[in-house]
């Protein structure tokens, strides 16, 4: 039995429940969907493959996802949950890798390598263009362009020392207004010290529990920062 691709090839965010819900809303059977994909898009798909996608035991590849969306009269984004990779953001918008490469000024094979390996090979200008083309949230842009480790290092310093001293450096990495960054760092600093203080009694020196709480907070520093910025 041919199910197409293994789960995750089209993107781990493929929403199997949405595919079934959309099909049932159109009062189509899996056979109807498979026929539509074959007739309109030349996809050699059978009803068992459609059923496997809906059951979550397999996922369509990029071309199959586009054809499935067409057969269900929806966009690719309607068949996906929250994107988690560059490829998934691109698929959700229905943009080809060649189009993305052209828009950001990168060779198609170079951009394809970025999607495949997850290693960013562009410059700051191309990163900004990438954010615009794929409508990337700032946290995703930071992660996909390899700036997350450097940002985490700066954030740990800002949380544990004088946060005001790190505003300029963080602004160089994070494309947000300075006041947003400053408020995020202020909130981050306060949250860190609140977390460690909560494990202490009044006037007590640092304990093992407070040190553990501090380490746990710093291990998730990026998540805490984005939460502070949103707040």
N, C-alpha and C positions, 0 to 999 in steps of 0.2 A: 504494500500500500504506500503510495507516494504522498507525503504531506508537504512537499516543498522544502522549506528550510527549517533548521532547528530553531527553537525558541530563542529570540534575542537578535537574530540576524537583521530583521527589519527594524529592530529597536526593542529594547526590553520593555518599553512603555506601550506596546501594542495592547489595546483594550479589547480583549476577546468578548467581554460582556456587552460592550457597546456595539460590536459587530453583529452580535445576535439580536440585540434590541432594535437596531436599525433595520435589519432584515425582516424581523417580525412586524415592525411598524409598517413596512411596505407590503406585508402579506405575501412575502416571497418564501419559497422553500430553498434549502441549500442547492438543490438541483437548478432552480431558477437563477441563483446568483452565479453558479458555475457556468451555466449557459451564457449568461450576460457577459462574463469575463472572456469566454471563448469567442463569442460572436463579435463583440465590439473591440476587444483588445488582443485577440489572437493568443490568449493564455490557455495552455493545456492544463486546465484545472477541472477536477471532478467534485462531486458533492461531498465525498468523504474528506477531501482536503479542506473544504469550507467548514465542515463540521469540526475537524481537528483544530482549525484556527479558533473557532468559537468555544471550543472546550479548553483552550489554553495549552494544548499539548504540542502545538507548533505555531509558527508565526510566518506571515508572508514576507517575502523579500521586498526590496524597494519597488520594483516594477509591479509585483503582484499587489502591493498595498495600493498603488495608484489605480490599478484596474479594479480592485475591490471597492475602493471609494467611488469610482465611476458607476459600478454596478449597483451600489447602494444609494446613489444620488446624494453623496455627501462629500466633504473634503477629507483629506488624509488626517487632518487634525482631529476630526470627529472620531477617528478610530484609534486615537492615541491618548494616553494619560499624560502626566507631566513629563516632558522631555528630560532626559538625563545625560545626553551626549550631544555633540555637535550634529551628528547625523540625524538624531531624533528631532532636534530643532529644525533642521533643514527639511526633513520629511513632513513635519507638521505644516510647513508653509508651502509644500509642493514645489520647492525650488531645486533645480539640478545642481550637482557639484560644479559643473562647468560655469553656470551662471554665478554662483557664489565666488568662484575663483576670479572671474572677470571683474566682478564688482569690487573686490578687495585688492585687485592688482597682483594676483599670484598665479603662477603657472598651474593649470588644471591638475597635473600629476603631483605637484607639490601640495596642493590643497587636499587631494585624495589621500596623500600620505598622512596629513594632519588628522583627518577623520579616522584613518585606520589605526594609527599609533597613539593618538591622543597627545602627541608632542607638538607644541606650537612652534612654527618656524618663521613666523612673520614679525614685522616691526610694530611699533606703537600705532602708526597711521593705519596699517592693515587691521590691527586689532579693533580700532574704533570703527572702521568700515564694516568689519565682521559683525560687531554688535548691532549696527544699523540694519544690515541685510537680513540677519536672522532674528532680530528683535530680542536680543539676549538680555536677560536681567543682569544687573551688575555683578551679583555673586557668581553667576554662570560664566560671565566674561572673564572674571578674575581667575576662575578655575581653569577654563579652557585655554587661556593664554599663558598659563604657567606662572602666574604671579601669586598664587595662594600661599606658598611656603614663605616667601619673603614678607607677605602681608601678615601672616601669622606670627612671624618673628617680631615684627614691629608692634603688633597688637599685644603680645605678651609683655613687652617692655612698657607699653603705655598703661597696661592694667596694673603692673606691679610698681611702677615708678611715677614720675610726674607726667601725666598724660599730655599736658599742653606742649611739651617738648617734641612730641611726635606727630603733631597735626600736619606739618608741611610734608614730611616723608610719606605719610599715609596718603595724602592728597595726590602725590605723584603716582601712586599705584591705583587709586580708586577714583574713577571719573564721576565724582559727585561734587556738589557745591561744598566749599570749605566749611560753611556753617553746619551742614549735615554731618560731615566727617567729625568736626569738633564735638558736636552734641553726641554722636555715637561713641567717641572715645571717652567723653565725660561719663556717659552711662555705663560703659564697659568698666571703667575704673571703679565706679561706685558699686557695681554688681559684684566685682571680684572681691572687694574688701568687705562687702556685706556677707558674701558667701563664707569667707574665712572667719569673720568675726562671729558668725552664727554658731560656729563650732567651739567657741571659747566661753568660759565663764568670765564674769566681770574681773578685770585686772589680772587675769591669768596669762602666762606666757604661751607662745604658740605650742599647741599640742599635736600629737600624731593625727588626730581627726581633722584638725584645721589644716594641717599640711596636705592631707589626702584630699580634702575638699578643694584646696587651692590647685593642686595638680589636676584634678578632674576638670575644674573650670578652665584651666589653661589648655588642656588637651582639646577642648571644644571651643577654643577662642574665636574661631571664625564665625561659628553659629551664634555665639553670644554677641559678637560685634554687629552682625546683620540684624539681629533682633533689636539691639540698642538703636541702630540707625532707623529702623522701621518705627520704633516706639517714639 
